[in-house]
Amino acid sequence: MTSNTDKQSAMSFKAVLLKLRATLHPVRSSLPLFMGTLALLLAAGIVVAGAFFFQGHVALALAALVFSIISCCALAGYRIAVLIKELRSSAAMLSQWRQLFFNAQWGIALLSAYDNKLLLFNPAFATMHGGERLTLFGCTIDTLYAAPDKDQLALHLVQVLERGHCRFEAECLGPDGRRIPVLIDGSTVKTAQGGAGFIVLNVLDISERRVAEQRLRQSESLLAQAQAQVKLGSWRLDVKQDTLEWSEECRRIFAVPADAPLTYQRFLDAVHPEDRERVDRSWQEALQGLPYDIQHRIVVSGETLWVREIAELEFSADGEICIGVGTVQDITDMKLKELELLRSRTMIRELAAHNERIREEERTRISRELHDEMGQWLTALRLDAAMLQMRMEPSDNQLGRTLCDMKGSIDNMIRVVRDIASSARPEALDAGLLSAAQWLLTNFKERTGVSFSIDFDPEMAADTFGLDEPRTVAAFRILQESLTNVARHANATEVTVSMTRDDEEFKMSICDNGDGFDPRIVREGAGFGLMGMRERALMFGGISSIESRPFKGTCVSVRIPLAASHRSLGAEA
């Protein structure tokens, strides 16, 4: 059973639609033309019938009159059938619109254009605005909205009347008095005279959207805080929309105001002049599909900063860029720490090189003192023992055995002193790296039984491979450490040493056919031997590398730049 409120709403809705129909429906405008056509057709029949009647043809006059009446009735019947069909169609459409009106989930209201009073509204509008449907009829719309929005609402309704359409947001008073944010879409319905007769309002509850917007703003705020903490800005390029967006942190890094336009040229102008060409070249390569990950300097307010930029670009099927996203991170602090760490490492290496030079000088001094001083004293002692043996009585067998034992001990001491002197610094080093290497490999073969071979260019070897004293010692110590590793770990049967030189650097490789190993495991826990080889090469700006595979042997490669004087000699040769 329909309530009185529903009936009143339905009647009001029907009355308004009838008014609109009377104003806009085409049937109404075509009625005068239709009635005139019927009158003209009937008048023509009467005229023809009268003419026949005055001529004495009564039967023809009656036939003409009957035909005219029948024609008018047929035409009227056809028109009535068309009108009935249109009315049924209009009724069906009216029923659909009525269902849409009353069942819509958003609020719909019809206002008077003269006083903004509610003439018609659906249940969703009444529920949204917290009032009984019967009590809302005749209310002005501004009484349903919160105080700050009342004046604005009146201005927006004036804009609706002036422009014909307006969309705005406001806050209405809900059932419990709470404020409900709504989106209002207002349009005017004109009268037959062309004036504004009604205002139609579509009101949508946007509470969920406001909550989502608030969460989005919070997320953006948290993102901005996170970016500020790590000094990481972001940007987005949309080629189709021709827009370039920078985050707040990105603008802070480049000191670009929030309202300043963004262009690629403006970014490029901020790049340090010495890095500008490289940055532009990297970006052009990125447009061709190459990765973009670059570190460079920028100049901001006269201060030089370091940034790292990463970009990912999306391309269309024809290879044109569509969208690009990227990040910009201020790495100035990290670069300063890297420079400080590099200076510290350089100082440590210089200290290690200084200590190594002192150690080699001490080894040389000790070796020479052992060889020259102690060696001479031991030789003299052995001569004295030999002379004493020659002068003793032949019958003193006990003294003779003692002197023989003494000479044997002295010989052993001489050999030990020579070994110690050679291990501290081989005398062969004075003749060049090749002689020292041959001496070292010969001793290595005698101790381990591992055979060896040396590959070298005789012409370069004659010039000691262009190495000065410190580089010769470094190369020799690297070879010595490599052979020690072979003896301890390789289980090899053969070692091959190759030495060569060009105009810029000396190259040496030590390869064996032993068990080999996984270089990754060694890098994680590299011993002091491998570290020492690397550092000896680094002292002169060189490099050392190790290539090995399990059961495939090991090859140590060393490259040491020549001294400047030897480079010039090599170039002239």
Summary of the structure (lengths in Angstrom):
residues: 573
radius of gyration: 53.4
end to end distance: 116.7
largest distance: 202.5
contacts: 1597
relative contact order: 0.04
helix: 60%
strand: 22%
